[in-house]
Amino acid sequence: MMMEVVKIINDDLNKLLEIKTDDGYTIESVHYRKTLCVSSQVGCSIKCSFCASGLNGLIRNLSTDEIINQYILAKEEGLEIESIAFAGIGEPLLNWDNVKSAFEYFKSLGLSVSFYTTGFPISNFKELLSLNHDGVNLSLHSVFEEKRKSLIPNSHRISQLLETFKNHLDKLSKRKKKLYNIAYLLIANENDSYQEIDKLGDIAKELGIGVSLLKYNEMDFFDYKSVSDERYEELFLRLREKGVRVTLSNKYRTRKIGGCGTLMVNRLNCTAF
Ligand code: SF4
């Protein structure tokens, strides 16, 4: 059996490709604008408490070819692709050798390649930072150790991650630092207090990087709630007033189809709202 697209789910902005691997697992890639968000693993062992993709743990790593084939299959569907985001199912650093080889291939085609990562394991995080990438977003989601541990159970301590980040960023020009962000997924009554946001702002300013403030996509698997639009705007302005470069979830990331954390939802009989 060959790796193949078994289903495409569309809305007016995103296209979610369900792709079957040779051994019968299903992975997902999402296309929006000219970006393809690829998966690096079947399942995920980080098991973020808000994410449908990691709900069943890790099944296996994808091979380099399987990562690249997501791009080839999407091209065969006629999709225009200028950028690759390692932001689909899986923690790219936990399948590092295969992800690196796929990264080199994508770069050799002239594609822009960015990463979303929890920073685990840190040795690979260090290596990622020094690659010729086009963006690294460190998923922090809380500035307090205990809270972060409850949201991202299998990762390093915040202090370790930030120290590694700082050691790298200190060597970079202001222009280069624009490639780096802290990704922060806002969940109502979990990590949206002023205390969290103010400390987040201080960290981003000290590092000289931006914050990508993401809105949680509610799913009926989890009790987590998204912050209201008013709260979202308020926290955005609070960070901006501190002088932090901050971006909001773009409209592609808040979709039922292919929104952050929602991959696998369709096949788990769960609804994303
Ligand atoms: S958010 Fe990413 S790292 Fe966390 S469980 Fe989901 S796929 Fe894994």
Residues whose N, C-alpha, C, O or C-beta is under 5 A from the ligand:
A	BS01	SF4	C44 I46 K47 C48 C51 S53 G54 G88 I89 G90 E91
